[in-house]
């Protein structure tokens, strides 16, 4: 449906004949609601991820400066 040898193009006559289907308004609103809910979920997950990253960074800082030490548990209950 396109014409041209070097640069392909679609003429206005062809574009005018195109039949474009769009959903009914009720369906559009339902899709918008779902997308808004998904955006809210993404925002919440992003906030949780950022919080976890800040906690991790703080713990790494505590460990590297020696203010916090990890102690290995005694797994054999003192038998050895």
N, C-alpha and C positions, 0 to 999 in steps of 0.2 A: 504494500500500500504506500510505501515511501517512494520518492523519486529523487533524482539527482545522481551524478556520477562520482563526484569527489566528496560531497557532503550530503548525507541523506536528510530528507525533510519530509514532513507530512503536511499536505496542503489543507487550507481552511475548509474546503469542500468536504474532505474526508472527516475532519474534526466535527463539523456541523452535523454529520450523519451519525456520529457515535451516540449510542444509547447508554447513559450512565444511570446505574441503579443505586439508590441510597436507601438505607433502612428507614422504617417508619419512625416518627418522633418518639414513640414509647420505647422502641428498641434502642434508639440513640441515647435516650436518658438512662436506660438500664446499663448500657455500655459505659456511659460516663460515670455512673455510680460505681461500677466494678473497678474502673480505672482509678477513681479517686480513692477507693478502699485500698487498692494495691499501692498507690503512692503513700498513703498513711502507713501501711505495713513496712514499706521500704524505708521510710523515715525513721520508724521505730527501730528497725533492725540496724540501720546506720548509727543511730544513737547508742544502741547496745554495743556495737562493734567499737565505736570510739571510746566508750567507757572501759571496755575490756583492754583496749590498747593503752589507755592511761594507767590502768591498774598494773598491767604488765611492765610498763616503763618505770613506774614507781617501785615495783618489786625488784626489778633489775638494778635500779639505782641503790636500793637498800642492800642488796646482796653484794654488789661491787664495792661499796664503801665499807663493808664489814659491819654495818649497823644491825644487820640481820644475818643469822647463820642457820644453816640447815643441819640438823643432827640426825645421824643415821640411827634408825630404830634397832633395838636388840631383837633379832628375829628368832633366836634360839632360847629365849627366856633365861639367859644366864647360865646355861648348861656348859658352855665352853669357855 
